[in-house]
Amino acid sequence: MDERTYTADAEPGDEATVAGWVHEIRDLGGIAFLILRDTTGKIQIKFEKDEMDDDLVETGLGVHRESVIRVAGAVEEEERAPTGVEIVPDSVEVVAEADPELPLDPSGKVDAELPTRLDNRTLDLRKDEVKAIFEIRAELLRSVREAFRGLGCTEINTPKIVATGTEGGTELFPITYFGEEAFMNQSPQLFKQLMVGSGLERVFEIGPIFRAEEHNTPRHLNEATSIDFESAFFDESDAMDACETVVRAAYEGVAENCADQLDALGLAETFEVPDEAFPRLSYEEAIERINATGELDEQLVWGDDLPTEGEHALGKEMGQHYFITEWPSEIKPFYIKDKDDGQLSTGFDLMHPSMELVSGGQREHRYDHLVDGFEQQGLDPDAFEYYTKMFRYGMPPHAGWGLGGERLVMTMLGLDNIREAVLFPRDRQRLSP
C-alpha cells in the first residue's frame, strides 16, 4: 500500500514521509531548499547545512532535477514557503536518479516546441498546465457518461476492426486480418444503429475512431475519440436536444470540479458554462449569412460544403455554440434520412464558433430506402448485408450523433492545436511514442 503523505495533506506537527520528483533546488549557502512535487502539488524541504548530517545534505542537494526521491521528517509551519509549510528531513532516499540533461524543462521556465513535447510526453505532463488538460479531459468524460445515463442510455463497445467502412472505401486504414483484408473502423455508426433495433433502444459509446485523412492541420487527427449517441424513436430535433444536454453537462462538470486545473491554465476567471439554448440555423440560412460577411473570395451556392473560412466567419457572428440543420441530402451520408421533399436531409451539425464538433441526424430506418441510398452513393449494399438485413426485421425510427472528444476539449479550453488534447497523438507524421 502507498503509505506516504501527499504534499497537499502535510500539516504542521506531522511526522510525514513524502515522495515525488525533485522540482527545483535553491542553494543559498548555509541553508538550501529542495522543492518536491507529487500529483497533489509541491512542498519545500529545508536543509540547514551546519545542523544536519553531511551525508543527508549531500544526498538531498546532490540529486538531479526530476529524480524521484522519498523524504521523511517533521512538518513545520513556514509562511514564506510556497504552501505555508516545509519539511525538515530526517532521511532522504533517492529512488530513481534522473539524467542531468533533460530533453525539456518540466518547470516551464524554458519553453519547448510542440513536437519536442510530444516526443517526451511523460516529462511534458509533469508541468501543471499540461497535466491540467488531461485532468479536465477525464472530468469531461465522466460528466458526459453521467449525462448519458441521465438520458437513459446504456454504454456499449463496438468493434474497431471491421470488414467494411462506415462510409465506404475512402479514408480507411486497411489491415491484414488472418489473411483477409479488414479495416480500422471509421465510426461506430452502423453498430450503434443496430443496437437501437435491439432491446437496448438508447445507447452511447466513447471510443477510438480511425480516419486515413490526408489533412495535416491543428484540428485533424488520424486516431480520435468519438462520443456517440443513438436512440430509438428519436427524430433529429430530439437528438439535438440530447446533444445540447451532453455538451452543457461537460462544461458544468469541469466548472464544478476542476477549479484548480482551470486556474493552472489561466482560465479561472473566464471559463463559462453555456447557459442559453443553442440556436438552430438551416443550411440555407447559414450560407446566406456567410455570403453576407464578405469574407469569402467566391459566394457559396446550394450544395457546397462549408469551407473553414466560412465556418469562422459565421462562428464569429454567432459567438456561441449553434446547430446547422436541413443540409442538402446529396452531401450527407447514405444513412441520413431525407425529409419529405427528398432535397433536404434530417442531418445536422453542432458548431463551436471556431469549428464543427458534432455530425448527426435522423437515420433512414426503412429497408428499401436504405438500400436505395447505398446505390445512389455508389456503394454496394451486399457488402453491408450484416447491417441492412436487420432493417427487414423491425427497425424503429431513430436518430443520433457523433461528437469529437478532442475537439470538445480543444474548444472548451481554447487550445491552439488538437494534439495538446491527446496524450499520444496519431497523425500523418507521428506513429511513436
PATI-430949 format. One record per residue (C-alpha): residue in one letter; chain; x, y, z. Coordinates in steps of 0.25 Angstrom, whole numbers. Example, Ala and Ser with C-alpha at 12.3 -4.5 7.8 and 13.67 -1.06 7.14 Angstrom:
2
<site res="A" chain="A" xx="49" yy="-18" zz="31"/>
<site res="S" chain="A" xx="55" yy="-4" zz="29"/>
***
This chain:
433
<site res="M" chain="A" xx="0" yy="0" zz="0"/>
<site res="D" chain="A" xx="4" yy="14" zz="-2"/>
<site res="E" chain="A" xx="6" yy="20" zz="12"/>
<site res="R" chain="A" xx="13" yy="33" zz="8"/>
<site res="T" chain="A" xx="7" yy="46" zz="11"/>
<site res="Y" chain="A" xx="3" yy="54" zz="-1"/>
<site res="T" chain="A" xx="9" yy="68" zz="-1"/>
<site res="A" chain="A" xx="-5" yy="75" zz="0"/>
<site res="D" chain="A" xx="-8" yy="67" zz="13"/>
<site res="A" chain="A" xx="4" yy="71" zz="20"/>
<site res="E" chain="A" xx="1" yy="79" zz="33"/>
<site res="P" chain="A" xx="10" yy="85" zz="43"/>
<site res="G" chain="A" xx="13" yy="76" zz="55"/>
<site res="D" chain="A" xx="12" yy="63" zz="46"/>
<site res="E" chain="A" xx="23" yy="53" zz="44"/>
<site res="A" chain="A" xx="22" yy="51" zz="29"/>
<site res="T" chain="A" xx="28" yy="43" zz="18"/>
<site res="V" chain="A" xx="26" yy="49" zz="5"/>
<site res="A" chain="A" xx="31" yy="44" zz="-9"/>
<site res="G" chain="A" xx="31" yy="50" zz="-23"/>
<site res="W" chain="A" xx="40" yy="57" zz="-32"/>
<site res="V" chain="A" xx="51" yy="68" zz="-30"/>
<site res="H" chain="A" xx="45" yy="80" zz="-36"/>
<site res="E" chain="A" xx="56" yy="90" zz="-32"/>
<site res="I" chain="A" xx="68" yy="92" zz="-23"/>
<site res="R" chain="A" xx="71" yy="106" zz="-17"/>
<site res="D" chain="A" xx="85" yy="107" zz="-10"/>
<site res="L" chain="A" xx="87" yy="120" zz="-2"/>
<site res="G" chain="A" xx="99" yy="116" zz="5"/>
<site res="G" chain="A" xx="97" yy="112" zz="19"/>
<site res="I" chain="A" xx="83" yy="108" zz="16"/>
<site res="A" chain="A" xx="77" yy="101" zz="4"/>
<site res="F" chain="A" xx="63" yy="97" zz="-1"/>
<site res="L" chain="A" xx="58" yy="86" zz="-9"/>
<site res="I" chain="A" xx="44" yy="86" zz="-15"/>
<site res="L" chain="A" xx="38" yy="73" zz="-16"/>
<site res="R" chain="A" xx="26" yy="71" zz="-26"/>
<site res="D" chain="A" xx="15" yy="60" zz="-25"/>
<site res="T" chain="A" xx="2" yy="59" zz="-32"/>
<site res="T" chain="A" xx="-5" yy="68" zz="-22"/>
<site res="G" chain="A" xx="5" yy="79" zz="-22"/>
<site res="K" chain="A" xx="19" yy="84" zz="-17"/>
<site res="I" chain="A" xx="25" yy="84" zz="-3"/>
<site res="Q" chain="A" xx="38" yy="91" zz="2"/>
<site res="I" chain="A" xx="49" yy="82" zz="8"/>
<site res="K" chain="A" xx="59" yy="91" zz="17"/>
<site res="F" chain="A" xx="73" yy="87" zz="19"/>
<site res="E" chain="A" xx="81" yy="95" zz="29"/>
<site res="K" chain="A" xx="95" yy="90" zz="26"/>
<site res="D" chain="A" xx="102" yy="93" zz="39"/>
<site res="E" chain="A" xx="91" yy="86" zz="47"/>
<site res="M" chain="A" xx="90" yy="73" zz="39"/>
<site res="D" chain="A" xx="98" yy="61" zz="35"/>
<site res="D" chain="A" xx="107" yy="63" zz="24"/>
<site res="D" chain="A" xx="103" yy="51" zz="16"/>
<site res="L" chain="A" xx="88" yy="55" zz="18"/>
<site res="V" chain="A" xx="91" yy="69" zz="12"/>
<site res="E" chain="A" xx="100" yy="63" zz="1"/>
<site res="T" chain="A" xx="89" yy="53" zz="-3"/>
<site res="G" chain="A" xx="78" yy="64" zz="-3"/>
<site res="L" chain="A" xx="85" yy="75" zz="-11"/>
<site res="G" chain="A" xx="93" yy="66" zz="-20"/>
<site res="V" chain="A" xx="82" yy="59" zz="-27"/>
<site res="H" chain="A" xx="78" yy="64" zz="-41"/>
<site res="R" chain="A" xx="65" yy="71" zz="-44"/>
<site res="E" chain="A" xx="53" yy="61" zz="-48"/>
<site res="S" chain="A" xx="59" yy="50" zz="-40"/>
<site res="V" chain="A" xx="49" yy="42" zz="-31"/>
<site res="I" chain="A" xx="52" yy="43" zz="-16"/>
<site res="R" chain="A" xx="46" yy="39" zz="-3"/>
<site res="V" chain="A" xx="47" yy="49" zz="9"/>
<site res="A" chain="A" xx="43" yy="47" zz="24"/>
<site res="G" chain="A" xx="43" yy="57" zz="34"/>
<site res="A" chain="A" xx="36" yy="67" zz="43"/>
<site res="V" chain="A" xx="26" yy="77" zz="36"/>
<site res="E" chain="A" xx="27" yy="91" zz="41"/>
<site res="E" chain="A" xx="19" yy="104" zz="38"/>
<site res="E" chain="A" xx="27" yy="114" zz="29"/>
<site res="E" chain="A" xx="19" yy="125" zz="24"/>
<site res="R" chain="A" xx="30" yy="128" zz="13"/>
<site res="A" chain="A" xx="29" yy="114" zz="8"/>
<site res="P" chain="A" xx="21" yy="113" zz="-5"/>
<site res="T" chain="A" xx="10" yy="105" zz="2"/>
<site res="G" chain="A" xx="12" yy="111" zz="16"/>
<site res="V" chain="A" xx="19" yy="98" zz="22"/>
<site res="E" chain="A" xx="32" yy="91" zz="20"/>
<site res="I" chain="A" xx="39" yy="78" zz="24"/>
<site res="V" chain="A" xx="52" yy="77" zz="32"/>
<site res="P" chain="A" xx="57" yy="64" zz="27"/>
<site res="D" chain="A" xx="62" yy="52" zz="36"/>
<site res="S" chain="A" xx="65" yy="44" zz="23"/>
<site res="V" chain="A" xx="65" yy="46" zz="8"/>
<site res="E" chain="A" xx="65" yy="33" zz="-1"/>
<site res="V" chain="A" xx="68" yy="34" zz="-16"/>
<site res="V" chain="A" xx="58" yy="25" zz="-22"/>
<site res="A" chain="A" xx="61" yy="27" zz="-37"/>
<site res="E" chain="A" xx="72" yy="36" zz="-42"/>
<site res="A" chain="A" xx="69" yy="45" zz="-54"/>
<site res="D" chain="A" xx="79" yy="49" zz="-65"/>
<site res="P" chain="A" xx="85" yy="63" zz="-63"/>
<site res="E" chain="A" xx="82" yy="66" zz="-77"/>
<site res="L" chain="A" xx="67" yy="67" zz="-79"/>
<site res="P" chain="A" xx="60" yy="68" zz="-93"/>
<site res="L" chain="A" xx="51" yy="78" zz="-88"/>
<site res="D" chain="A" xx="49" yy="86" zz="-75"/>
<site res="P" chain="A" xx="37" yy="82" zz="-67"/>
<site res="S" chain="A" xx="38" yy="94" zz="-58"/>
<site res="G" chain="A" xx="33" yy="102" zz="-70"/>
<site res="K" chain="A" xx="44" yy="112" zz="-69"/>
<site res="V" chain="A" xx="49" yy="109" zz="-83"/>
<site res="D" chain="A" xx="39" yy="107" zz="-94"/>
<site res="A" chain="A" xx="39" yy="95" zz="-103"/>
<site res="E" chain="A" xx="33" yy="93" zz="-117"/>
<site res="L" chain="A" xx="20" yy="84" zz="-118"/>
<site res="P" chain="A" xx="28" yy="73" zz="-126"/>
<site res="T" chain="A" xx="38" yy="72" zz="-114"/>
<site res="R" chain="A" xx="27" yy="72" zz="-104"/>
<site res="L" chain="A" xx="20" yy="61" zz="-111"/>
<site res="D" chain="A" xx="33" yy="53" zz="-113"/>
<site res="N" chain="A" xx="35" yy="54" zz="-98"/>
<site res="R" chain="A" xx="21" yy="53" zz="-93"/>
<site res="T" chain="A" xx="24" yy="47" zz="-79"/>
<site res="L" chain="A" xx="32" yy="59" zz="-76"/>
<site res="D" chain="A" xx="23" yy="69" zz="-82"/>
<site res="L" chain="A" xx="11" yy="64" zz="-73"/>
<site res="R" chain="A" xx="20" yy="68" zz="-61"/>
<site res="K" chain="A" xx="16" yy="82" zz="-64"/>
<site res="D" chain="A" xx="4" yy="87" zz="-56"/>
<site res="E" chain="A" xx="-3" yy="93" zz="-68"/>
<site res="V" chain="A" xx="-1" yy="81" zz="-77"/>
<site res="K" chain="A" xx="-6" yy="71" zz="-66"/>
<site res="A" chain="A" xx="-18" yy="80" zz="-64"/>
<site res="I" chain="A" xx="-23" yy="78" zz="-78"/>
<site res="F" chain="A" xx="-23" yy="63" zz="-76"/>
<site res="E" chain="A" xx="-30" yy="64" zz="-62"/>
<site res="I" chain="A" xx="-40" yy="73" zz="-69"/>
<site res="R" chain="A" xx="-42" yy="63" zz="-80"/>
<site res="A" chain="A" xx="-44" yy="52" zz="-70"/>
<site res="E" chain="A" xx="-55" yy="60" zz="-63"/>
<site res="L" chain="A" xx="-61" yy="64" zz="-76"/>
<site res="L" chain="A" xx="-63" yy="49" zz="-80"/>
<site res="R" chain="A" xx="-68" yy="46" zz="-66"/>
<site res="S" chain="A" xx="-79" yy="57" zz="-67"/>
<site res="V" chain="A" xx="-82" yy="52" zz="-81"/>
<site res="R" chain="A" xx="-85" yy="38" zz="-77"/>
<site res="E" chain="A" xx="-93" yy="43" zz="-65"/>
<site res="A" chain="A" xx="-101" yy="51" zz="-75"/>
<site res="F" chain="A" xx="-104" yy="39" zz="-84"/>
<site res="R" chain="A" xx="-108" yy="31" zz="-72"/>
<site res="G" chain="A" xx="-118" yy="42" zz="-68"/>
<site res="L" chain="A" xx="-124" yy="41" zz="-82"/>
<site res="G" chain="A" xx="-126" yy="26" zz="-80"/>
<site res="C" chain="A" xx="-115" yy="21" zz="-89"/>
<site res="T" chain="A" xx="-107" yy="8" zz="-88"/>
<site res="E" chain="A" xx="-92" yy="9" zz="-91"/>
<site res="I" chain="A" xx="-87" yy="0" zz="-102"/>
<site res="N" chain="A" xx="-74" yy="-4" zz="-108"/>
<site res="T" chain="A" xx="-74" yy="-7" zz="-123"/>
<site res="P" chain="A" xx="-63" yy="-14" zz="-132"/>
<site res="K" chain="A" xx="-51" yy="-6" zz="-136"/>
<site res="I" chain="A" xx="-47" yy="-16" zz="-147"/>
<site res="V" chain="A" xx="-57" yy="-17" zz="-158"/>
<site res="A" chain="A" xx="-60" yy="-23" zz="-171"/>
<site res="T" chain="A" xx="-65" yy="-10" zz="-178"/>
<site res="G" chain="A" xx="-64" yy="4" zz="-175"/>
<site res="T" chain="A" xx="-75" yy="12" zz="-169"/>
<site res="E" chain="A" xx="-76" yy="22" zz="-181"/>
<site res="G" chain="A" xx="-70" yy="13" zz="-192"/>
<site res="G" chain="A" xx="-55" yy="11" zz="-196"/>
<site res="T" chain="A" xx="-50" yy="25" zz="-194"/>
<site res="E" chain="A" xx="-41" yy="29" zz="-183"/>
<site res="L" chain="A" xx="-39" yy="15" zz="-178"/>
<site res="F" chain="A" xx="-27" yy="9" zz="-171"/>
<site res="P" chain="A" xx="-26" yy="-5" zz="-177"/>
<site res="I" chain="A" xx="-20" yy="-17" zz="-169"/>
<site res="T" chain="A" xx="-18" yy="-32" zz="-171"/>
<site res="Y" chain="A" xx="-27" yy="-40" zz="-162"/>
<site res="F" chain="A" xx="-23" yy="-55" zz="-163"/>
<site res="G" chain="A" xx="-20" yy="-54" zz="-178"/>
<site res="E" chain="A" xx="-32" yy="-45" zz="-181"/>
<site res="E" chain="A" xx="-33" yy="-30" zz="-183"/>
<site res="A" chain="A" xx="-40" yy="-23" zz="-172"/>
<site res="F" chain="A" xx="-40" yy="-8" zz="-167"/>
<site res="M" chain="A" xx="-39" yy="0" zz="-155"/>
<site res="N" chain="A" xx="-53" yy="6" zz="-152"/>
<site res="Q" chain="A" xx="-57" yy="20" zz="-156"/>
<site res="S" chain="A" xx="-68" yy="21" zz="-147"/>
<site res="P" chain="A" xx="-78" yy="12" zz="-138"/>
<site res="Q" chain="A" xx="-89" yy="18" zz="-147"/>
<site res="L" chain="A" xx="-95" yy="5" zz="-153"/>
<site res="F" chain="A" xx="-93" yy="-3" zz="-140"/>
<site res="K" chain="A" xx="-100" yy="7" zz="-131"/>
<site res="Q" chain="A" xx="-111" yy="7" zz="-141"/>
<site res="L" chain="A" xx="-113" yy="-8" zz="-140"/>
<site res="M" chain="A" xx="-113" yy="-7" zz="-125"/>
<site res="V" chain="A" xx="-125" yy="3" zz="-125"/>
<site res="G" chain="A" xx="-132" yy="-8" zz="-132"/>
<site res="S" chain="A" xx="-129" yy="-18" zz="-121"/>
<site res="G" chain="A" xx="-135" yy="-17" zz="-107"/>
<site res="L" chain="A" xx="-125" yy="-7" zz="-103"/>
<site res="E" chain="A" xx="-132" yy="5" zz="-111"/>
<site res="R" chain="A" xx="-123" yy="16" zz="-106"/>
<site res="V" chain="A" xx="-108" yy="15" zz="-105"/>
<site res="F" chain="A" xx="-95" yy="22" zz="-105"/>
<site res="E" chain="A" xx="-81" yy="19" zz="-107"/>
<site res="I" chain="A" xx="-68" yy="26" zz="-104"/>
<site res="G" chain="A" xx="-56" yy="20" zz="-112"/>
<site res="P" chain="A" xx="-46" yy="22" zz="-123"/>
<site res="I" chain="A" xx="-49" yy="24" zz="-138"/>
<site res="F" chain="A" xx="-39" yy="24" zz="-149"/>
<site res="R" chain="A" xx="-38" yy="33" zz="-162"/>
<site res="A" chain="A" xx="-28" yy="32" zz="-172"/>
<site res="E" chain="A" xx="-29" yy="46" zz="-176"/>
<site res="E" chain="A" xx="-18" yy="54" zz="-182"/>
<site res="H" chain="A" xx="-21" yy="66" zz="-174"/>
<site res="N" chain="A" xx="-9" yy="71" zz="-166"/>
<site res="T" chain="A" xx="-16" yy="83" zz="-159"/>
<site res="P" chain="A" xx="-17" yy="87" zz="-144"/>
<site res="R" chain="A" xx="-31" yy="81" zz="-143"/>
<site res="H" chain="A" xx="-29" yy="68" zz="-150"/>
<site res="L" chain="A" xx="-25" yy="54" zz="-145"/>
<site res="N" chain="A" xx="-24" yy="40" zz="-151"/>
<site res="E" chain="A" xx="-28" yy="34" zz="-138"/>
<site res="A" chain="A" xx="-38" yy="41" zz="-130"/>
<site res="T" chain="A" xx="-48" yy="39" zz="-118"/>
<site res="S" chain="A" xx="-63" yy="39" zz="-123"/>
<site res="I" chain="A" xx="-74" yy="41" zz="-113"/>
<site res="D" chain="A" xx="-86" yy="35" zz="-119"/>
<site res="F" chain="A" xx="-101" yy="34" zz="-116"/>
<site res="E" chain="A" xx="-113" yy="27" zz="-123"/>
<site res="S" chain="A" xx="-127" yy="26" zz="-119"/>
<site res="A" chain="A" xx="-139" yy="19" zz="-124"/>
<site res="F" chain="A" xx="-152" yy="27" zz="-126"/>
<site res="F" chain="A" xx="-144" yy="40" zz="-127"/>
<site res="D" chain="A" xx="-144" yy="50" zz="-138"/>
<site res="E" chain="A" xx="-133" yy="60" zz="-142"/>
<site res="S" chain="A" xx="-139" yy="70" zz="-132"/>
<site res="D" chain="A" xx="-139" yy="61" zz="-121"/>
<site res="A" chain="A" xx="-125" yy="57" zz="-124"/>
<site res="M" chain="A" xx="-121" yy="72" zz="-124"/>
<site res="D" chain="A" xx="-127" yy="73" zz="-110"/>
<site res="A" chain="A" xx="-119" yy="62" zz="-105"/>
<site res="C" chain="A" xx="-106" yy="67" zz="-111"/>
<site res="E" chain="A" xx="-108" yy="81" zz="-104"/>
<site res="T" chain="A" xx="-111" yy="74" zz="-91"/>
<site res="V" chain="A" xx="-98" yy="66" zz="-92"/>
<site res="V" chain="A" xx="-89" yy="77" zz="-96"/>
<site res="R" chain="A" xx="-95" yy="86" zz="-85"/>
<site res="A" chain="A" xx="-92" yy="75" zz="-75"/>
<site res="A" chain="A" xx="-78" yy="74" zz="-79"/>
<site res="Y" chain="A" xx="-76" yy="89" zz="-77"/>
<site res="E" chain="A" xx="-83" yy="88" zz="-64"/>
<site res="G" chain="A" xx="-75" yy="77" zz="-59"/>
<site res="V" chain="A" xx="-62" yy="84" zz="-62"/>
<site res="A" chain="A" xx="-67" yy="97" zz="-55"/>
<site res="E" chain="A" xx="-71" yy="90" zz="-43"/>
<site res="N" chain="A" xx="-59" yy="80" zz="-41"/>
<site res="C" chain="A" xx="-47" yy="86" zz="-48"/>
<site res="A" chain="A" xx="-45" yy="99" zz="-41"/>
<site res="D" chain="A" xx="-30" yy="97" zz="-39"/>
<site res="Q" chain="A" xx="-28" yy="92" zz="-53"/>
<site res="L" chain="A" xx="-35" yy="104" zz="-59"/>
<site res="D" chain="A" xx="-26" yy="113" zz="-50"/>
<site res="A" chain="A" xx="-14" yy="106" zz="-55"/>
<site res="L" chain="A" xx="-18" yy="109" zz="-70"/>
<site res="G" chain="A" xx="-21" yy="123" zz="-67"/>
<site res="L" chain="A" xx="-36" yy="121" zz="-69"/>
<site res="A" chain="A" xx="-42" yy="122" zz="-55"/>
<site res="E" chain="A" xx="-47" yy="136" zz="-58"/>
<site res="T" chain="A" xx="-52" yy="134" zz="-72"/>
<site res="F" chain="A" xx="-58" yy="120" zz="-72"/>
<site res="E" chain="A" xx="-73" yy="120" zz="-75"/>
<site res="V" chain="A" xx="-84" yy="109" zz="-76"/>
<site res="P" chain="A" xx="-93" yy="111" zz="-88"/>
<site res="D" chain="A" xx="-106" yy="116" zz="-82"/>
<site res="E" chain="A" xx="-114" yy="119" zz="-94"/>
<site res="A" chain="A" xx="-121" yy="110" zz="-103"/>
<site res="F" chain="A" xx="-112" yy="107" zz="-116"/>
<site res="P" chain="A" xx="-118" yy="114" zz="-128"/>
<site res="R" chain="A" xx="-122" yy="105" zz="-140"/>
<site res="L" chain="A" xx="-120" yy="111" zz="-154"/>
<site res="S" chain="A" xx="-124" yy="104" zz="-166"/>
<site res="Y" chain="A" xx="-112" yy="101" zz="-176"/>
<site res="E" chain="A" xx="-119" yy="111" zz="-186"/>
<site res="E" chain="A" xx="-119" yy="122" zz="-175"/>
<site res="A" chain="A" xx="-104" yy="118" zz="-172"/>
<site res="I" chain="A" xx="-99" yy="120" zz="-186"/>
<site res="E" chain="A" xx="-107" yy="133" zz="-187"/>
<site res="R" chain="A" xx="-101" yy="139" zz="-175"/>
<site res="I" chain="A" xx="-87" yy="134" zz="-178"/>
<site res="N" chain="A" xx="-88" yy="141" zz="-192"/>
<site res="A" chain="A" xx="-93" yy="153" zz="-185"/>
<site res="T" chain="A" xx="-80" yy="154" zz="-177"/>
<site res="G" chain="A" xx="-72" yy="157" zz="-190"/>
<site res="E" chain="A" xx="-61" yy="148" zz="-184"/>
<site res="L" chain="A" xx="-60" yy="138" zz="-196"/>
<site res="D" chain="A" xx="-54" yy="140" zz="-209"/>
<site res="E" chain="A" xx="-66" yy="133" zz="-216"/>
<site res="Q" chain="A" xx="-80" yy="133" zz="-212"/>
<site res="L" chain="A" xx="-85" yy="119" zz="-207"/>
<site res="V" chain="A" xx="-96" yy="113" zz="-214"/>
<site res="W" chain="A" xx="-106" yy="102" zz="-211"/>
<site res="G" chain="A" xx="-99" yy="88" zz="-209"/>
<site res="D" chain="A" xx="-86" yy="94" zz="-205"/>
<site res="D" chain="A" xx="-79" yy="89" zz="-193"/>
<site res="L" chain="A" xx="-75" yy="100" zz="-183"/>
<site res="P" chain="A" xx="-61" yy="104" zz="-184"/>
<site res="T" chain="A" xx="-52" yy="106" zz="-172"/>
<site res="E" chain="A" xx="-52" yy="121" zz="-175"/>
<site res="G" chain="A" xx="-68" yy="121" zz="-176"/>
<site res="E" chain="A" xx="-69" yy="114" zz="-162"/>
<site res="H" chain="A" xx="-60" yy="124" zz="-156"/>
<site res="A" chain="A" xx="-68" yy="136" zz="-162"/>
<site res="L" chain="A" xx="-81" yy="130" zz="-157"/>
<site res="G" chain="A" xx="-76" yy="126" zz="-144"/>
<site res="K" chain="A" xx="-70" yy="140" zz="-141"/>
<site res="E" chain="A" xx="-84" yy="145" zz="-144"/>
<site res="M" chain="A" xx="-91" yy="135" zz="-135"/>
<site res="G" chain="A" xx="-82" yy="136" zz="-123"/>
<site res="Q" chain="A" xx="-87" yy="123" zz="-117"/>
<site res="H" chain="A" xx="-90" yy="108" zz="-120"/>
<site res="Y" chain="A" xx="-100" yy="106" zz="-131"/>
<site res="F" chain="A" xx="-107" yy="96" zz="-140"/>
<site res="I" chain="A" xx="-107" yy="96" zz="-155"/>
<site res="T" chain="A" xx="-119" yy="88" zz="-159"/>
<site res="E" chain="A" xx="-126" yy="83" zz="-172"/>
<site res="W" chain="A" xx="-114" yy="80" zz="-180"/>
<site res="P" chain="A" xx="-115" yy="76" zz="-195"/>
<site res="S" chain="A" xx="-118" yy="61" zz="-196"/>
<site res="E" chain="A" xx="-107" yy="60" zz="-207"/>
<site res="I" chain="A" xx="-96" yy="63" zz="-197"/>
<site res="K" chain="A" xx="-100" yy="55" zz="-185"/>
<site res="P" chain="A" xx="-97" yy="40" zz="-183"/>
<site res="F" chain="A" xx="-106" yy="29" zz="-188"/>
<site res="Y" chain="A" xx="-111" yy="26" zz="-174"/>
<site res="I" chain="A" xx="-117" yy="40" zz="-172"/>
<site res="K" chain="A" xx="-132" yy="41" zz="-174"/>
<site res="D" chain="A" xx="-137" yy="51" zz="-185"/>
<site res="K" chain="A" xx="-149" yy="60" zz="-182"/>
<site res="D" chain="A" xx="-161" yy="58" zz="-190"/>
<site res="D" chain="A" xx="-157" yy="66" zz="-202"/>
<site res="G" chain="A" xx="-144" yy="58" zz="-204"/>
<site res="Q" chain="A" xx="-136" yy="70" zz="-206"/>
<site res="L" chain="A" xx="-133" yy="73" zz="-191"/>
<site res="S" chain="A" xx="-128" yy="63" zz="-181"/>
<site res="T" chain="A" xx="-130" yy="62" zz="-166"/>
<site res="G" chain="A" xx="-115" yy="64" zz="-164"/>
<site res="F" chain="A" xx="-109" yy="74" zz="-154"/>
<site res="D" chain="A" xx="-96" yy="79" zz="-149"/>
<site res="L" chain="A" xx="-93" yy="85" zz="-136"/>
<site res="M" chain="A" xx="-83" yy="96" zz="-138"/>
<site res="H" chain="A" xx="-74" yy="103" zz="-128"/>
<site res="P" chain="A" xx="-70" yy="118" zz="-133"/>
<site res="S" chain="A" xx="-57" yy="112" zz="-137"/>
<site res="M" chain="A" xx="-60" yy="98" zz="-143"/>
<site res="E" chain="A" xx="-70" yy="87" zz="-145"/>
<site res="L" chain="A" xx="-72" yy="78" zz="-133"/>
<site res="V" chain="A" xx="-83" yy="68" zz="-136"/>
<site res="S" chain="A" xx="-90" yy="62" zz="-148"/>
<site res="G" chain="A" xx="-103" yy="55" zz="-146"/>
<site res="G" chain="A" xx="-117" yy="54" zz="-151"/>
<site res="Q" chain="A" xx="-129" yy="44" zz="-152"/>
<site res="R" chain="A" xx="-126" yy="31" zz="-159"/>
<site res="E" chain="A" xx="-133" yy="24" zz="-170"/>
<site res="H" chain="A" xx="-140" yy="12" zz="-164"/>
<site res="R" chain="A" xx="-148" yy="7" zz="-176"/>
<site res="Y" chain="A" xx="-140" yy="-4" zz="-183"/>
<site res="D" chain="A" xx="-144" yy="-1" zz="-197"/>
<site res="H" chain="A" xx="-140" yy="14" zz="-195"/>
<site res="L" chain="A" xx="-127" yy="10" zz="-188"/>
<site res="V" chain="A" xx="-123" yy="1" zz="-200"/>
<site res="D" chain="A" xx="-126" yy="12" zz="-210"/>
<site res="G" chain="A" xx="-117" yy="21" zz="-202"/>
<site res="F" chain="A" xx="-105" yy="12" zz="-203"/>
<site res="E" chain="A" xx="-107" yy="11" zz="-218"/>
<site res="Q" chain="A" xx="-109" yy="26" zz="-220"/>
<site res="Q" chain="A" xx="-95" yy="28" zz="-213"/>
<site res="G" chain="A" xx="-88" yy="17" zz="-221"/>
<site res="L" chain="A" xx="-87" yy="7" zz="-210"/>
<site res="D" chain="A" xx="-90" yy="-8" zz="-211"/>
<site res="P" chain="A" xx="-102" yy="-12" zz="-202"/>
<site res="D" chain="A" xx="-97" yy="-26" zz="-202"/>
<site res="A" chain="A" xx="-84" yy="-22" zz="-195"/>
<site res="F" chain="A" xx="-92" yy="-17" zz="-183"/>
<site res="E" chain="A" xx="-102" yy="-28" zz="-183"/>
<site res="Y" chain="A" xx="-99" yy="-31" zz="-168"/>
<site res="Y" chain="A" xx="-105" yy="-17" zz="-166"/>
<site res="T" chain="A" xx="-116" yy="-15" zz="-176"/>
<site res="K" chain="A" xx="-123" yy="-29" zz="-173"/>
<site res="M" chain="A" xx="-126" yy="-25" zz="-159"/>
<site res="F" chain="A" xx="-135" yy="-14" zz="-165"/>
<site res="R" chain="A" xx="-144" yy="-24" zz="-170"/>
<site res="Y" chain="A" xx="-147" yy="-29" zz="-156"/>
<site res="G" chain="A" xx="-154" yy="-17" zz="-150"/>
<site res="M" chain="A" xx="-145" yy="-5" zz="-149"/>
<site res="P" chain="A" xx="-151" yy="7" zz="-141"/>
<site res="P" chain="A" xx="-149" yy="21" zz="-145"/>
<site res="H" chain="A" xx="-136" yy="26" zz="-139"/>
<site res="A" chain="A" xx="-126" yy="38" zz="-138"/>
<site res="G" chain="A" xx="-113" yy="41" zz="-132"/>
<site res="W" chain="A" xx="-99" yy="47" zz="-134"/>
<site res="G" chain="A" xx="-84" yy="47" zz="-132"/>
<site res="L" chain="A" xx="-76" yy="57" zz="-124"/>
<site res="G" chain="A" xx="-61" yy="59" zz="-126"/>
<site res="G" chain="A" xx="-56" yy="57" zz="-112"/>
<site res="E" chain="A" xx="-43" yy="64" zz="-114"/>
<site res="R" chain="A" xx="-50" yy="76" zz="-122"/>
<site res="L" chain="A" xx="-59" yy="78" zz="-110"/>
<site res="V" chain="A" xx="-47" yy="79" zz="-100"/>
<site res="M" chain="A" xx="-39" yy="88" zz="-110"/>
<site res="T" chain="A" xx="-50" yy="98" zz="-112"/>
<site res="M" chain="A" xx="-54" yy="97" zz="-97"/>
<site res="L" chain="A" xx="-40" yy="101" zz="-93"/>
<site res="G" chain="A" xx="-36" yy="110" zz="-105"/>
<site res="L" chain="A" xx="-24" yy="101" zz="-109"/>
<site res="D" chain="A" xx="-17" yy="104" zz="-121"/>
<site res="N" chain="A" xx="-15" yy="90" zz="-126"/>
<site res="I" chain="A" xx="-23" yy="78" zz="-124"/>
<site res="R" chain="A" xx="-11" yy="70" zz="-121"/>
<site res="E" chain="A" xx="-10" yy="77" zz="-108"/>
<site res="A" chain="A" xx="-23" yy="69" zz="-104"/>
<site res="V" chain="A" xx="-17" yy="56" zz="-107"/>
<site res="L" chain="A" xx="-7" yy="48" zz="-99"/>
<site res="F" chain="A" xx="0" yy="41" zz="-111"/>
<site res="P" chain="A" xx="-6" yy="47" zz="-124"/>
<site res="R" chain="A" xx="-6" yy="39" zz="-137"/>
<site res="D" chain="A" xx="-5" yy="48" zz="-150"/>
<site res="R" chain="A" xx="2" yy="47" zz="-163"/>
<site res="Q" chain="A" xx="16" yy="49" zz="-157"/>
<site res="R" chain="A" xx="14" yy="43" zz="-143"/>
<site res="L" chain="A" xx="14" yy="28" zz="-140"/>
<site res="S" chain="A" xx="22" yy="28" zz="-128"/>
<site res="P" chain="A" xx="22" yy="29" zz="-116"/>
***
